[in-house]
C-alpha cells in the first residue's frame, strides 16, 4: 500500500548464531500497519529475522492507515516521521507499507523475503565504523562506542521495544485475523553524537521499563536517517 505524503543480569536478545557472533547486527526496520492488508506477510518475514541474533529486527508501526477502519494499537506519528525522512533520503516522493530498510542504506518491499535476505547479506559486507557495547544494572545502562571516525558527527539513538505482541484485529482490511508481531518499537530517543572518539553515554531504564518494553537497542547512524554505522541490542532481565 502506498500513501503519498510530501541490568544486574542481561541476556542476548534471541538465540546467538555463531557464524556472525563477532559482527555487529544488521539493522532491519519494518514500517508496517495493522490496517494494511499487504503487511501480514512482511510481519511474518520480520518474525523470522528476529530469531537471528546477528540481525536487529525492529517493527515500526505507522499511523497513516488508521482511517481505513482500524487504529493500529502500536502506531505513532513519530514512527511515521521516521519513515518519511528515510524516504526523503532515498529520493522517494512518498511512503508505503510494508517497507523494510536495511542498515539505513537499502529499502525493499518487506514481504519479498528473497530480496530482503539478499540485502541483509549485502549489508554484512559493508563497512561498519562503530563498535557498540552495553553494560549496567537493573536501573541504568552505559553505552560504550568506539571505532573509526565517521565523515561527520554520527547520531546515537536508543530504541526500546517489546519482543512479542499478539493482536486480534476486529475491524478494517485485516478484520478477524490474529497477528503476531516481533520487536515492536515502544519508543526511541537521540542520546547524543559520536565523532569517532571513545564515548560513554548513560541510559535510565526507568521510563523504558514503564513502557512495557523488554529489550533495548542502540544504533549509531550517519545523521538521523543515514547509513547505520553500528548497533547493539540487549534483552532486559525478566525479573526487573
N, C-alpha and C positions, 0 to 999 in steps of 0.2 A: 504494500500500500504506500502511496506517495502523497505527501502533502507539501505544497509549495509554501514556504514561509521564509520572505526575504531575510604482672602475672607471676606469683612465685613459680607457677608452672605454666608453660605454653606448649602447644603441640603443633606440628606442621599441619597446615590446612589440607586435608585429604592425604591419600597414601603416596609416599615418595616413590618415584621411579628412578632407579639407579642410573639409567642411561644419561640423564640430564641433571644429576644431583648437584654438580658444581657450577651450573649455569643459572643466571637469573631467570625467573619465569617470563615466558612470553605473555604479554597482556592482551587478552581478547575481551573487548567490550561489546555487548549486545544491547542495542536500543530496540526495545520491544514494548508491546502493549497488550493487556488482557482484552482490549476491544478490537484487536487486529486479527482478522480471520486467517491471515497468512503467517502469523507469528508462532503458533504452537510447534510446527516442525523445527523452527530455529531455536526455540526454547529447549527442545529435546537435544539438539546438537550441543548447546551450551551445557546442558546437564552432563553430557558425556565428557566434554572438555574439562569440566570442573573436577572430574575424578582423577585427572592427571596433575600431579604435583608440580610438573615443570611448566604448567600454564596457570596464570592468574585469570580466571574467567569471572566476568562481572556482568550482572544483569541490571541495566539502567531502564526503568520503566518511565516512558514519556506520557504526557497528559493530553496530547492534541487529538487523540481519537475518543476522548471521553464523551463527546457529543453523540456518538453512534448508539448510545443506549446503555452503556456500562461504564461506570467510573472506575478506572484502574485503582486498585487498592494500594498500590505502591507508587503510582505515578506522581511526578512532581515537575513543576515548571523549571526547577534547577537542572533536572536531568535533560529536559528538552533543550535548554540553553546550551548545555554541553554538546549535544548532538549538532545543534545549529552551527556552533563555532567550528566544530570539526569539519563540517561540510563546507564552510567558507574557506577553510584552509585547503580543502581538496578542490576548490573552484566550482562546487556544485551550487545550483540555484535553490535547491530545496532539500528536504529531508524525507526519509521513508523508513518504514519498518517492514520486515526485520532487517536491520543493518548491523553488521559486525565490523568493528575497527580493530585492526591487529597492530599492536605496538605503536599506535598513533601514526602509522605510516601507510597502511593499506586499508581499503574498505571493500566489502563484498556483501551480497545478499546472504543473510545469516542461515538460511535453510539449505544453501548449496554446500553440503558437507565436504565434498571433494575439494572445492575451491578454497574453503576455509582451512582445511588441513594443509593444502599446498602453501598458503600464505603463512601459516604458523611455521612451517619448515623454513620458508624463506626468511622469516624474521629471526630464526635461530642463527642464521649465518651473518646477520647484520651486526655491526659493531655496537656493543653496549659500553658506555663510558662510566657509568656509576655503579659502584658496589654498595648495596644497601643491606644493613642488618638491624635487627631489633632485639632489645633485651629489656627486662624490667621485672615488676612485681604485680600484685593484684590491683594496684591503683594507678600506676604510672608505667609508661614505656619510654625508652630512649631510642631514637633513630640515629644510627651512625652511617654517614655517607662518605665514601672515599672514591678515588678513581682518577681518570684522566679529565682534564679541563674541557668543558663544553665550549662551543663557539661563543656563547654569551652566558648570562646567568640563567640557570635552569630553575624551574618551579618544582617545589617539593609538596606533594599533595597526600594527605591521609584520607583513606576511604574506609568506612566501616559498613559491614554487610552481614546478612543472615544467610547461613549456609543452605538452608532449605525452607521452602514455603509451599504449601499446597492450597489452592484457591478453587472454590466451586463458583463458576460463572453463572449467574442467574438471568442475565439479560444480554442483549447485544448479539453480535455475529457469532460469538463462541458460547452462546447460551446452552446450558446443560452439560458443559464439559468441566471435569475436574482436572486442573492443570498443575503440574509440578514445576517449581522454579528453583534454580540453584543460584547461590551467591547474589541475593537481591540487595542492591545498594540501599542502605538506610540514610546515608549522608556522606558528605565529603567536605574538606576544607583545605585551603592552602596553608601550609605550616611555615614556609619561608622560601629562601632561594639557595642555590648551590652554584659555586663558581669554580669547582674543581679542588678546592682546599677541603681538608677534613672538617666535617661539621657534625655536631651532636645536637639533636632537637628533641624536646620533651613532648610527650602526649599524656594528657589527663584522661584516664579511662572512664571516669565517672559518667559523663554525658553519653559516651559510646555504649556503655553497658545499659544505661537507662533507655536507650533507643530500642533495645531488644537485639542488637547485633551480637554475633558470636565470633566474628572474625574481623581482623584489621589488616589493611594493606597500605603500603607506601609506594607511590610511583614518582619517579623523577623525570620531568618532561621538559623538552626544549620549548620554552614558553608554556602557556596554559593548555594549548591544544596542538602542540607539535609532536615530533617523534619522541617516543619514550626511551629514555637513556638507561633506566634501571628500575627494578622493582623488588619488593619483598612482601611476604604475607605471613600472618600468624593466626591460629585459632585460639581464642581466649579459653582459659581453663573453665570447664563447665561448672565448677563449684564456685566461681566468682559470683 
